[in-house]
Amino acid sequence: MKKIYFLLLIVVLFFENNTFAQCPGCALNTSCIVTPAYPSTCPLDTLPSGMAGQVYDNDITFYMPEIFEVTSPITQNVHLDELVINNVTGLPTGLNWQTNSTDNTYHPSAGNEHGCAKVCGTPLFPGVYNVTIFFQVTVTPQSVGSVTTENESSTMVMIVSQNPSGNSAFTISNPQGCAPLITDFNPVVTSGGSPLYTYSWDFGNGNTSISENPSTQTYTNAGTYIISQTTNMLAYRLTDVTFDVGSNTNWCGDIDEPDIPFVGCSGSPDFVFELRDSSTSSIIYTSSEVSNSMTGSWNNINLQLQNQTYTIQFWDIDAVSANDNLGIFTITPTATGTFNFSGGGVSGTYIIDTEIINSLSDTDSVTVFPVPTVLSITATPNDSICFDQTITLTVPNNGYNYQWYNDTTLLYNAIDTFLILNNASGSYWVNATNQYGCSSVSQPVNINFIENPYKPTFGISANTLTCYLTDVTFQWYQNGILINGATNNSYTITVSDYYSLVVENSFGCMSFSDTVFVTFGAISENLFVNNFSIFPNPNNGEFAISFNMIAMAEINITVLDITGRIVFQKNEGEFNGKFERLINLSDLNKGMYLFNLQVGTQQINKRFVIQ
């Protein structure tokens, strides 16, 4: 029966076991109908995306037509008798679900072809979730076939996006999760490459930083870590100015500082400086006056510089005549430090530093959840055992949710602390998930179910029983009782009785022959074959067999490798007279093989070599 009829229908049901359902009251959308009729969902086979840490609440309606058409194995209508949800794994932690069926079982009928589920809660962790749903469906074909019940599974994808931290100063890429938690931090206010921003970080894990975009942080241990961050926005300011008139004489020769013949300039200049915004030429600052001096300095000016370019101009202040220009220079505040200027005989310095004009600080937290202890698997009685026996794998019961795997294959309904295996070799491991949704995986354990030796048969000739198996030990039995010392591949009987053989390989795995009644001294009466031969021997895999039949009997041919594995088998039917056959086993590997011929009650074994 077509296996995917119900995959679209089941997409809605990929959340926690209904035992924990806390989402009652889903609303049916009865307009959810597909033409032609076919199981589907509204919305179609997906759910709206969620965001970690935010409340999630959505209703889904699913359409379950009582009758619909399938195309495999033939095109016909089927009746949807029952759908049962068995198990769900891999769902986002924090979400619950509840359908409008108390036991998650549906029996569609005319007028009752819709169901719904409410999905609600708060998903805790971001990620792309592979959610596997295990379900059972029962359908009745309307034309050909019988009622069919199948266990199926479907893996769906649900996306939960990251919810960035909500504080005012910085964002956290991953504010909560399982240890080790790896997360990045970024400031809300960015510098854009400007040096007028400073950053200070304390990550709560012993690490600090002054970088705008600090390195990725790793939180190894479970707990809550308090993160603090401060962003300072700065402005340049002019703090100090020095000036030396030097050889400049523009101030000399006016009424205020006359140039007296044979004496020179009288007195010294009285000077100030003006700071102008170059873009508007407006004066934004005028210094105090330095009187009758060739040098001067101004300290603790602390004038904030908001623009990129300024001019600083020095003047000799005269009471009567016009002021004298002692020099004009450009200030471009792009860095802090002490800067020199000179020209026209004058020189000086100015100092630029910064001051905080705005500050943004906040704290937040990173929550790291513990991961389950890595489990160690115990194999009982051991990890290698003979076929048709069982191995039990167990892990400690630490109150986790468990899921067993064989290599990459999830094992259906294997959710206990133990797993019982029979004839299923493989690499087994278990995933343990705690109440926070954090998981750890065990180290795999390799389980080996060892094949038992090939069932022994023995030929009978001149009161001697012979078995031609190799790489095994032998023990003969008479009437079910062990014969002491009868541990060779052959045994010579002394009385008529029931005889059997047990063979054992190096792993202790045993196989048992049939019990055969053998008549002492009358073996020849059971013979059907003489002059048996294989030629050529050795051969390349192509050879002939030949023997004489002295009575009508059924012929069975079996070829075994040295491990007892059957590599060729054929029934030739009943025959009497000279028997000849060509046999082609050229596809076999080179090595020794055992040819077993069974004619009636007689068995003949002969070794041959393919080379």
For each residue, the residues with C-beta under 8 A, 3 or more apart:
1: 5 70 72 73 78 139 141 145 148 150
2: 5 70 71 72 73
3: 150 152
4: 7
5: 1 2 9 38 39 68 70 78 80 137 139
6: 9 10 39 83 135 137 152
7: 4 10 11 45 152 154
8: 11 38 39 40 41 44 45
9: 5 6 12 39 40 41 62 63 64 83
10: 6 7 13 14 83 85 133 135 154
11: 7 8 14 41 45 46 133 154 156
12: 9 41 47 60 62 117
13: 10 85 88 97 99 104 117 133 135
14: 10 11 88 91 131 132 133 156 158
15: 88 91 95 96 97 119 131
16: 19 20 21 88 91 95 96 97
17: 20 87 88
18: 21 85 97 98 99 103 104
19: 16
20: 16 17 96
21: 16 18 24 96 97 98
22: 96 98 120 121
23: 26 57 96 97 98 117 118 119 120 121
24: 21 98 118
25: 118
26: 23 59 60 98 99 100 116 117 118
27: 59 116 118
28: 61 100 114 115 116
29: 32 42 59 61 114 116
30: 61 114
31: 42
32: 29 40 41 42 61 62 63 114
33: 37 63
34: 37 38 40 63 65
35:
36: 68 69
37: 33 34 65 67 68 69
38: 5 8 34 65 68 69
39: 5 6 8 9 62 63 64 65 68 80
40: 8 9 32 34 44 45 62 63
41: 8 9 11 12 32 44 45 60 61 62 63
42: 29 31 32 60 61 62 63
43: 46 47 48 60
44: 8 40 41
45: 7 8 11 40 41 156
46: 11 43 156
47: 12 43 50 58 60 119 158
48: 43 58
49: 158 159 160 161
50: 47 54 56 92 95 123 158 159 160 161
51: 54 56 123 126 160 161 162 163
52: 123 124 125 126 160 161 162 163 176
53: 122 123 124 163 175 176
54: 50 51 122 123 163
55: 120 121 122
56: 50 51 95 119 120 121 122 123
57: 23 118 119 120
58: 47 48 118 119 120
59: 26 27 29 116 117 118 119
60: 12 26 41 42 43 47 116 117 118 119
61: 28 29 30 32 41 42 114 115 116
62: 9 12 32 39 40 41 42 114 115 116 117
63: 9 32 33 34 39 40 41 42 113 114
64: 9 39 80 83 106 108 113 114 115
65: 34 37 38 39 68 80 108 113
66: 79 80 108 109 110 113
67: 37 77 78 79 80 142
68: 5 36 37 38 39 65 77 78 80
69: 36 37 38 75 76 77 78
70: 1 2 5 75 76 77 78
71: 2 74 75
72: 1 2
73: 1 2 145
74: 71 143 144
75: 69 70 71
76: 69 70 141 142 143 144
77: 67 68 69 70 141 142 143
78: 1 5 67 68 69 70 139 140 141 142
79: 66 67 139 140 141 142
80: 5 39 64 65 66 67 68 83 108 137 139
81: 107 138 139 140 147
82: 105 106 107 136 137 138
83: 6 9 10 64 80 105 106 108 135 136 137 138
84: 104 105 106 135 136 137
85: 10 13 18 88 104 105 133 134 135
86: 134 135 136 151 413
87: 17 133 134 412 413 415
88: 13 14 15 16 17 85 91 131 132 133 134
89: 131 132 134 403 410 415
90: 129 130 131 132 155
91: 14 15 16 88 95 129 131 158
92: 50 95 123 124 125 127 129 131 158 160 437
93: 123 124 125 436 437
94: 121 122 123 124 125 437
95: 15 16 50 56 91 92 119 120 121 122 123
96: 15 16 20 21 22 23 119 120 121
97: 13 15 16 18 21 23 117 118 119 120
98: 18 21 22 23 24 26 117 118
99: 13 18 26 104 115 116 117
100: 26 28 115 116 117
101: 104 105 106 115
102:
103: 18
104: 13 18 84 85 99 101
105: 82 83 84 85 101
106: 64 82 83 84 101 115
107: 81 82
108: 64 65 66 80 83 112 113
109: 66 112 113
110: 66 113
111:
112: 108 109
113: 63 64 65 66 108 109 110
114: 28 29 30 32 61 62 63 64
115: 28 61 62 64 99 100 101 106
116: 26 27 28 29 59 60 61 62 99 100
117: 12 13 23 26 59 60 62 97 98 99 100
118: 23 24 25 26 27 57 58 59 60 97 98
119: 15 23 47 56 57 58 59 60 95 96 97
120: 22 23 55 56 57 58 95 96 97
121: 22 23 55 56 94 95 96
122: 53 54 55 56 94 95
123: 50 51 52 53 54 56 92 93 94 95 126 160
124: 52 53 92 93 94 176 436 437
125: 52 92 93 94 160 176 177 178 437
126: 51 52 123 160 161 162 163 174
127: 92 159 160
128: 157 158 159
129: 90 91 92 157 158 159 160
130: 90 155 156 157
131: 14 15 88 89 90 91 92 155 156 157 158
132: 14 88 89 90 153 154 155 156 410
133: 10 11 13 14 85 87 88 153 154 155 156
134: 85 86 87 88 89 151 152 153 412 413
135: 6 10 13 83 84 85 86 151 152 153 154
136: 82 83 84 86 149 150 151 152
137: 5 6 80 82 83 84 149 150 152
138: 81 82 83 147 148 149
139: 1 5 78 79 80 81 147 148
140: 78 79 81 146 147 148
141: 1 76 77 78 79 144 145 146 148
142: 67 76 77 78 79
143: 74 76 77
144: 74 76 141
145: 1 73 141 148
146: 140 141
147: 81 138 139 140
148: 1 138 139 140 141 145
149: 136 137 138
150: 1 3 136 137
151: 86 134 135 136 412
152: 3 6 7 134 135 136 137
153: 132 133 134 135 412
154: 7 10 11 132 133 135
155: 90 130 131 132 133
156: 11 14 45 46 130 131 132 133
157: 128 129 130 131
158: 14 47 49 50 91 92 128 129 131
159: 49 50 127 128 129
160: 49 50 51 52 92 123 125 126 127 129
161: 49 50 51 52 126
162: 51 52 126 173 174
163: 51 52 53 54 126 175
164: 171 172 173 175
165: 170 171 172 175 364
166:
167: 170 362 363 364
168: 188 360 362
169: 187 188 189 229 230 231 360 361 362
170: 165 167 185 186 187 188 227 229 231 362 364
171: 164 165 185 186 188
172: 164 165 175 183 184 185 227 364 366
173: 162 164 183 184 185 186
174: 126 162 177 181 182 183 184 366
175: 53 163 164 165 172 183 364 365 366 367
176: 52 53 124 125 181 366 367 368 369
177: 125 174 181 183 368 369
178: 125 181 368 369 370 371 436 437 438 439
179: 219 220 221 222 368 369 370 371 438
180: 218 219 220 368
181: 174 176 177 178 218 219 366 368
182: 174 216 217 218 219
183: 172 173 174 175 177 216 217 219 366
184: 172 173 174 216 217
185: 170 171 172 173 201 203 213 214 217 227 229
186: 170 171 173 190 213
187: 169 170 190 199 212 213 229 231
188: 168 169 170 171 231 360
189: 169 197 231 233 360
190: 186 187 197 212
191: 194 195 196 197 212
192:
193:
194: 191 197
195: 191 234 335
196: 191 233 234 235 236 354
197: 189 190 191 194 212 231 232 233 234
198: 210 231 232 234
199: 187 209 210 211 212 229 230 231 232
200: 208 209 210 229 230 232
201: 185 208 209 210 211 214 227 228 229
202: 208 227 228 229
203: 185 206 207 208 209 214 217 225 227
204: 225 226 227 228 365 366
205: 217 219 225
206: 203
207: 203 217
208: 200 201 202 203
209: 199 200 201 203 214 215
210: 198 199 200 201
211: 199 201 214 215
212: 187 190 191 197 199
213: 185 186 187
214: 185 201 203 209 211 217
215: 209 211
216: 182 183 184
217: 182 183 184 185 203 205 207 214
218: 180 181 182
219: 179 180 181 182 183 205 223 225 366 368
220: 179 180
221: 179 368
222: 179 368 369 370
223: 219 367 368
224: 365 366 367 368
225: 203 204 205 219 365 366 367 368
226: 204 363 364 365
227: 170 172 185 201 202 203 204 363 364 365 366
228: 201 202 204 361 362 363
229: 169 170 185 187 199 200 201 202 361 362 363
230: 169 199 200 359 360 361
231: 169 170 187 188 189 197 198 199 359 360 361
232: 197 198 199 200 356 358 359
233: 189 196 197 356 357 358 359 360
234: 195 196 197 198 354 355 356 357
235: 196 304 305 306 354 355 357
236: 196 304 305 333 336 352 353 354
237: 301 302 303 304 305 352 353 354 355
238: 241 275 285 301 302 303 305 331 333 350 351 352
239: 299 300 301 302 351 352 353
240: 297 298 299 300 301 349 350 351
241: 238 273 287 297 298 301 312 348 349 350 351
242: 295 296 297 298 348 349 350
243: 271 273 290 295 296 297 314 346 347 348
244: 294 295 346 347 348
245: 248 251 268 269 271 294 295 326 345 346
246: 294 345 346 347
247: 345
248: 245 251 326 327 344 345 346
249: 252 253 265 345
250: 316 324 325 326 344
251: 245 248 254 257 265 269 271 316 324 326
252: 249 257 259 264 265
253: 249 257 258 259 265
254: 251 257 258 318 320 321 322 324
255: 258 318 320 321
256: 267 270 318 319 320 321
257: 251 252 253 254 265 266 267 268 269 316 318
258: 253 254 255 265 266
259: 252 253 264 265 266
260: 263 264 265 266
261:
262:
263: 260 266
264: 252 259 260
265: 249 251 252 253 257 258 259 260
266: 257 258 259 260 263
267: 256 257 292
268: 245 257 292 293 294
269: 245 251 257 292 293 294 316 324 326
270: 256 289 290 291 292 293 316 317 318
271: 243 245 251 289 290 293 296 314 315 316 317 326
272: 286 287 288 289 290 314 315 317
273: 241 243 286 287 298 312 313 314 315
274: 283 285 286 287 312 313 315
275: 238 283 284 285 286 303 310 311 312 331
276: 281 282 283 284 310 311 312 313
277: 280 281 282 284 307 310
278: 281 307 309 310 311 330
279: 307 309
280: 277
281: 276 277 278
282: 276 277
283: 274 275 276 286
284: 275 276 277 303 310
285: 238 274 275 301 303
286: 272 273 274 275 283
287: 241 272 273 274 298 301
288: 272 298
289: 270 271 272 317
290: 243 270 271 272 293 295 296
291: 270
292: 267 268 269 270
293: 268 269 270 271 290 296
294: 244 245 246 268 269
295: 242 243 244 245 290
296: 242 243 271 290 293
297: 240 241 242 243
298: 240 241 242 273 287 288 301
299: 239 240
300: 239 240
301: 237 238 239 240 241 285 287 298
302: 237 238 239 355
303: 237 238 275 284 285
304: 235 236 237 355 357
305: 235 236 237 238 310 331 333 352
306: 235
307: 277 278 279 310
308: 332 333 334
309: 278 279 330 331 332
310: 275 276 277 278 284 305 307 330 331 332 333
311: 275 276 278 328 329 330 331
312: 241 273 274 275 276 328 329 330 331 341 350
313: 273 274 276 325 327 328 329
314: 243 271 272 273 325 326 327 328 346 348
315: 271 272 273 274 323 324 325 326
316: 250 251 257 269 270 271 323 324 326
317: 270 271 272 289 323
318: 254 255 256 257 270 321 322 323 324
319: 256
320: 254 255 256
321: 254 255 256 318
322: 254 318
323: 315 316 317 318
324: 250 251 254 269 315 316 318
325: 250 313 314 315 328
326: 245 248 250 251 269 271 314 315 316 344 346
327: 248 313 314 343 344 345 346
328: 311 312 313 314 325
329: 311 312 313 341 343
330: 278 309 310 311 312
331: 238 275 305 309 310 311 312 339 350 352
332: 308 309 310
333: 236 238 305 308 310 352
334: 308
335: 195 352
336: 236 352 353 354
337: 351 352
338: 349 350 351
339: 331 349 350 351 352
340: 347 348 349
341: 312 329 347 348 349 350
342: 346 347 348
343: 327 329 346 347
344: 248 250 326 327
345: 245 246 247 248 249 327
346: 243 244 245 246 248 314 326 327 342 343
347: 243 244 246 340 341 342 343
348: 241 242 243 244 314 340 341 342
349: 240 241 242 338 339 340 341
350: 238 240 241 242 312 331 338 339 341
351: 238 239 240 241 337 338 339
352: 236 237 238 239 305 331 333 335 336 337 339
353: 236 237 239 336
354: 196 234 235 236 237 336
355: 234 235 237 302 304
356: 232 233 234 359
357: 233 234 235 304
358: 232 233
359: 230 231 232 233 356
360: 168 169 188 189 230 231 233
361: 169 228 229 230 231
362: 167 168 169 170 228 229
363: 167 226 227 228 229
364: 165 167 170 172 175 226 227
365: 175 204 224 225 226 227
366: 172 174 175 176 181 183 204 219 224 225 227
367: 175 176 223 224 225
368: 176 177 178 179 180 181 219 221 222 223 224 225
369: 176 177 178 179 222 434 436 437 438
370: 178 179 222 434 436 438
371: 178 179 434 438 439 440
372: 375 398 400 432 433 434 438 439 440
373: 398 432 440
374: 440 441 442 443
375: 372 395 396 398 430 432 440 442
376: 395 396 442 443
377: 393 394 395 428 429 430 442 443 445
378: 393 394 395
379: 382 383 391 392 393 445 447
380: 391 392 393 394
381: 385 391
382: 379 385 391
383: 379 391 445 446 447 448
384: 447 448 449 450 507
385: 381 382 389 390 391 448 449 450
386: 389 449 450 452 507 508 509 510
387: 423 449 450 451 452 509
388: 422 423 452
389: 385 386 422 449
390: 385 420 421 422
391: 379 380 381 382 383 385 420 421 422 447 449
392: 379 380 418 419 420 421
393: 377 378 379 380 404 418 419 420 421 428 430 445 447
394: 377 378 380 417 418 419
395: 375 376 377 378 402 417 418 430 432 442
396: 375 376 417
397: 417
398: 372 373 375 432
399: 434
400: 372 432 433 434
401: 415 432 433 434
402: 395 414 415 416 417 430 431 432 433
403: 89 410 411 414 415 430 431 433
404: 393 411 414 415 419 428 429 430 431
405: 408 409 410 411 428 429 430 431
406: 409 411 424 426 427 428
407: 426 427
408: 405
409: 405 406
410: 89 132 403 405
411: 403 404 405 406 414 419
412: 87 134 151 153
413: 86 87 134
414: 402 403 404 411 419
415: 87 89 401 402 403 404
416: 402 419
417: 394 395 396 397 402
418: 392 393 394 395
419: 392 393 394 404 411 414 416 428 430
420: 390 391 392 393
421: 390 391 392 393 424 428 447 449
422: 388 389 390 391 449
423: 387 388 449
424: 406 421 447 449
425: 447 448 449
426: 406 407 446 447
427: 406 407 444 445 446 447
428: 377 393 404 405 406 419 421 444 445 446 447
429: 377 404 405 441 442 443 444 445
430: 375 377 393 395 402 403 404 405 419 441 442
431: 402 403 404 405 439 440 441 442
432: 372 373 375 395 398 400 401 402 439 440 441 442
433: 372 400 401 402 403 437 438 439
434: 369 370 371 372 399 400 401 437 438 439
435:
436: 93 124 178 369 370
437: 92 93 94 124 125 178 369 433 434
438: 178 179 369 370 371 372 433 434
439: 178 371 372 431 432 433 434
440: 371 372 373 374 375 431 432
441: 374 429 430 431 432
442: 374 375 376 377 395 429 430 431 432 445
443: 374 376 377 429
444: 427 428 429
445: 377 379 383 393 427 428 429 442
446: 383 426 427 428
447: 379 383 384 391 393 421 424 425 426 427 428
448: 383 384 385 425
449: 384 385 386 387 389 391 421 422 423 424 425
450: 384 385 386 387 505 507 509
451: 387 509 563 565
452: 386 387 388 505 509 510 511
453: 456 469 472 503 504 505 509 510 511 563 564
454: 469 511 560 563 564 565 566
455: 511 512 513
456: 453 467 469 472 501 502 503 511 512 513
457: 467 513 514 596 598 603 605
458: 465 466 467 501 513 516 603
459: 465 466 467 468 602 603 604 605
460: 464 465 516 518 523 526 602 603
461: 464 466 523
462: 523
463: 492 493 494 520 521 523
464: 460 461 490 491 492 493
465: 458 459 460 476 490 491 492 493 499 501 518
466: 458 459 461 489 490 605
467: 456 457 458 459 474 489 490 501 503 513 605
468: 459 489 594 596 605 606 607
469: 453 454 456 472 489 503 560 564 594
470: 562 564 592 594
471: 505 506 562 563 564
472: 453 456 469 503 504 505 564
473: 487 503 504
474: 467 486 487 488 489 501 502 503
475: 482 483 486 487 501 502 503 504
476: 465 483 486 487 491 499 500 501
477: 480 481 482 483 499 500 501 502
478: 481 483 493 497 498 499
479: 497 498
480: 477 498 500 515
481: 477 478
482: 475 477 486
483: 475 476 477 478 486 491
484:
485:
486: 474 475 476 482 483 491
487: 473 474 475 476
488: 474 491
489: 466 467 468 469 474
490: 464 465 466 467
491: 464 465 476 483 486 488 499
492: 463 464 465
493: 463 464 465 478 496 497 499 518 520
494: 463 520
495: 520
496: 493 517 518 519 520 522
497: 478 479 493 517 518
498: 478 479 480 515 516 517 518
499: 465 476 477 478 491 493 515 516 517 518
500: 476 477 480 512 513 514 515 516
501: 456 458 465 467 474 475 476 477 512 513
502: 456 474 475 477 510 511 512 513
503: 453 456 467 469 472 473 474 475 510 511 513
504: 453 472 473 475 508 509 510
505: 450 452 453 471 472 508 509 510
506: 471
507: 384 386 450
508: 386 504 505
509: 386 387 450 451 452 453 504 505
510: 386 452 453 502 503 504 505
511: 452 453 454 455 456 502 503 564
512: 455 456 500 501 502
513: 455 456 457 458 467 500 501 502 503 516
514: 457 500
515: 480 498 499 500
516: 458 460 498 499 500 513 601
517: 496 497 498 499
518: 460 465 493 496 497 498 499 523
519: 496 522 523 525 526
520: 463 493 494 495 496
521: 463
522: 496 519 525 526
523: 460 461 462 463 518 519 526 527
524: 527
525: 519 522
526: 460 519 522 523 600 601 602
527: 523 524 530 550 602
528: 549 550 551 553 599 600 602
529: 532 547 548 549 550 597 599 602 604
530: 527 547 548 550
531: 546 547 548
532: 529 545 546 547 597 604 606
533: 545 546 547
534: 537 543 544 545 595 606 608
535: 543 544 546
536: 539 543
537: 534 543 608 609
538: 608 609 610 611
539: 536 542 543 608 609 610 611
540: 586 610 611
541: 584 585 586 587 588 610
542: 539 582 583 584 585 586
543: 534 535 536 537 539 582 583 585 608
544: 534 535 580 581 582 583
545: 532 533 534 557 579 580 581 583 595 597
546: 531 532 533 535 578 579 580
547: 529 530 531 532 533 578 579 597 604
548: 529 530 531 577 578 579
549: 528 529 552 553 555 575 576 577 578 579 599
550: 527 528 529 530 576
551: 528 576 600
552: 549 574 575 576
553: 528 549 574 575 576 599 600 602
554: 571 572 573 574 599 600
555: 549 571 572 573 574 575 579 597 598 599
556: 569 570 571 572 597 598 599
557: 545 568 569 570 571 572 581 583 595 596 597
558: 566 568 569 595 596 598
559: 566 567 568 569 585 593 594 595 596
560: 454 469 564 565 566 567 593 594 596
561: 564 565 567 588 591 593 594
562: 470 471 591 592 593 594
563: 451 453 454 471
564: 453 454 469 470 471 472 511 560 561
565: 451 454 560 561
566: 454 558 559 560 569
567: 559 560 561 585 588 593
568: 557 558 559 583 585
569: 556 557 558 559 566
570: 556 557
571: 554 555 556 557
572: 554 555 556 557 575 579 581
573: 554 555
574: 552 553 554 555
575: 549 552 553 555 572 579
576: 549 550 551 552 553
577: 548 549
578: 546 547 548 549
579: 545 546 547 548 549 555 572 575
580: 544 545 546
581: 544 545 557 572
582: 542 543 544
583: 542 543 544 545 557 568
584: 541 542
585: 541 542 543 559 567 568 588 593 610
586: 540 541 542
587: 541
588: 541 561 567 585 591 593 610
589: 610
590: 610 611
591: 561 562 588 609 610
592: 470 562 607 608 609
593: 559 560 561 562 567 585 588 607 608 609 610
594: 468 469 470 559 560 561 562 605 606 607
595: 534 545 557 558 559 605 606 607 608
596: 457 468 557 558 559 560 603 604 605
597: 529 532 545 547 555 556 557 603 604 605 606
598: 457 555 556 558 602 603 604
599: 528 529 549 553 554 555 556 602 603 604
600: 526 528 551 553 554
601: 516 526
602: 459 460 526 527 528 529 553 598 599
603: 457 458 459 460 596 597 598 599
604: 459 529 532 547 596 597 598 599
605: 457 459 466 467 468 594 595 596 597
606: 468 532 534 594 595 597
607: 468 592 593 594 595
608: 534 537 538 539 543 592 593 595
609: 537 538 539 591 592 593
610: 538 539 540 541 585 588 589 590 591 593
611: 538 539 540 590
